[in-house]
Every structure is written in C-alpha cells, then in structure tokens.
C-alpha cells in the first residue's frame, strides 16, 4: 500500500469571539472578558488546564482592547516602563511561570504596579488560581490573590463534543455525528486529550488518504492505547 508522506504544515486555529465555544465550564471567564472595559479593577486573571482556551480568550480580549500578548520572557527581558511605552494593555500568558524565583517575581510585581499606576490594564492567564502560585514575594502574593477573575473547569459533555467538532474544522476535516458519539465515551475528558486525539486522527487520515470514519478512529484509539501502555 502506498502511504502519503506527512509534512507538518500546521493548521489554522480560529481565534475570534464567535469561534469561542461557551458552556457552563467557561461561561464565567467569558463573561469577564465580555465586561471589558467595565472591570472592577484594571487587572484580571483567568486560569485553567492546558488547552482549556485561556489563550483564545486572551486573543479575544486583545481584539477588543487593543492589547498586546506577551510572554514571561518578555517580562524578564524588558523593564516595565519600556513595555508600557509599547502599549497600554497587555495579555500576559503563562503568568504563573514567573513565580518561584526572585527575579521573575520582582519583574511581575514591577509590571503589575507600573501598569496600574499609569492607567494601563493587564489580563493574566495561568494554569492554577493565584492562591496556588509558588510566590515568595509577599507584596506580589497579596496583589495576585486579590485579583478578580475566574477559572475554566474541565469540559462538560456539550463542550467536549463541540470542541471535537471545532478542532476537526480547524484542520479542514469534516466528521459525522457517529464519529463524535463513538469518541465521547472512549476518550479522556480533558482539553488536552481533545487536542491530542484530533491531531493523531488528522495525521492518520492524511497518511492513509481516508476520510475520518468510525473504523479509522477505532484504529487510532487502539494505536494510542498500545503506545501509552508501552
């Protein structure tokens, strides 16, 4: 059998507000973003597991606020005043990774203080709620714990099904209701699992030049079970 060579060309991920799937799992976090600029303070935090949609929500906020997305390395490398000259609003992804060492915590505290003192705004995203960040700097700990915000819970059934459909669509793949119904009871119920399974099914479908069907999905899940067990 001739197999197609797989080239990793990536895929487009929809980032608009209308592309974000809302359920009870994330409704509160979405509501906070939609309230902008009517926040009770000029800083907000959203937390949740990897692949839960925090970055997507951050992009939505960037679109409506004119904010710029930055990463912890940007905060470490640039003085807060220099960053503030670039923009009045920042979305800091993976903010919690700045905690746990003195330099990172000092940089985050300085950025937080400077942005709020100069009428800027910050949206922070993290894997855990600020109360669980390994913060040693007392001033930073008190400020982070006082932030308004919301967590994103594990996906419920409706969100899990919708995420499967959306992520297949992002990869220009059509799937049937039968495929979704087959996957739902057989997969780990997490955001990361959805991304991992969709990527694997996409790769196998491309390799075999076949549409995404229940038999193909069954083969992929069996292969993944064998791989995880070895």
Residue pairs with C-beta under 8 A, 6 or more apart in sequence:
3 207
3 208
4 206
4 207
4 208
4 209
6 203
6 206
6 207
11 170
11 171
11 172
11 202
12 170
13 56
13 170
14 166
14 169
14 170
15 56
15 59
15 60
16 60
16 63
17 60
17 63
17 64
19 56
19 166
20 30
20 53
20 56
20 57
20 60
21 53
21 159
21 162
21 163
21 166
22 30
23 155
23 156
23 158
23 159
23 162
24 153
24 156
25 152
25 153
25 154
25 155
25 156
25 159
26 48
26 52
26 53
26 57
26 152
26 153
26 159
28 150
29 46
29 48
29 57
29 149
29 150
29 151
29 152
30 57
31 150
32 39
32 44
32 46
32 148
32 149
32 150
33 46
33 57
33 60
33 61
33 64
36 61
36 64
36 65
37 65
37 121
39 121
39 148
40 148
41 116
41 147
41 148
42 115
42 116
42 119
42 120
42 121
42 122
43 112
43 115
43 116
43 121
43 122
43 123
43 124
43 147
43 148
44 122
44 123
44 124
44 147
44 148
44 149
45 95
45 123
45 124
45 125
45 126
45 129
45 130
45 144
45 147
45 148
45 149
46 54
46 57
46 58
46 123
46 124
46 125
46 126
46 149
46 150
46 151
46 152
47 54
47 96
47 125
47 126
47 127
47 128
47 129
47 130
47 149
47 150
47 151
47 152
48 54
48 127
48 151
48 152
48 153
48 191
49 127
49 152
49 154
49 190
49 191
49 192
50 127
50 191
50 192
51 190
51 191
51 192
51 194
51 195
52 152
52 191
53 152
53 191
54 93
54 125
54 126
54 152
55 93
55 125
57 125
58 69
58 91
58 93
58 123
58 125
59 69
59 91
61 67
61 91
61 123
62 68
62 69
62 89
62 91
65 89
65 121
66 87
66 88
66 89
67 87
67 89
67 90
67 91
67 121
67 123
68 86
68 87
68 89
68 90
68 91
69 90
69 91
69 93
70 83
70 90
70 91
70 92
70 93
71 92
71 93
71 94
72 92
72 94
72 95
72 97
72 98
72 104
74 83
75 83
75 92
75 98
75 104
75 107
75 108
75 111
76 98
76 103
76 104
76 107
79 110
80 107
80 110
80 111
80 113
80 114
80 115
81 114
83 90
83 111
84 114
84 115
84 118
84 120
87 120
88 118
88 119
88 120
88 121
89 120
89 121
89 122
89 123
90 111
90 115
90 120
90 121
90 122
90 123
91 122
91 123
91 125
92 111
92 122
92 123
92 124
92 125
93 125
94 125
94 126
94 127
95 108
95 124
95 125
95 126
96 126
96 127
96 128
96 130
96 133
97 104
98 104
98 105
98 107
98 108
99 105
99 108
99 133
99 134
99 135
99 136
99 140
100 134
100 135
100 136
102 136
102 137
105 135
105 136
105 137
105 140
106 137
108 140
109 137
109 139
109 140
109 143
111 122
112 122
112 140
112 143
113 143
114 120
115 121
115 122
116 122
124 147
124 149
126 133
129 151
130 144
130 145
130 147
130 149
131 145
133 141
133 144
135 141
135 144
154 189
154 190
154 191
155 163
155 189
155 190
155 191
155 194
157 184
160 184
160 189
160 194
161 180
161 184
163 191
163 194
164 175
164 180
164 183
164 184
164 194
164 198
165 175
165 180
167 194
167 195
167 198
168 174
168 175
168 198
168 201
168 202
168 212
171 198
171 202
173 201
173 202
173 205
173 212
174 211
174 212
175 212
176 213
178 214
179 212
179 213
179 214
179 217
182 214
182 217
182 218
183 197
183 217
183 221
186 221
187 193
187 194
187 197
187 221
197 220
197 221
197 224
200 220
200 223
200 224
201 212
201 216
201 217
201 220
204 216
204 219
204 220
204 223
205 211
205 212
205 216
208 216
210 216
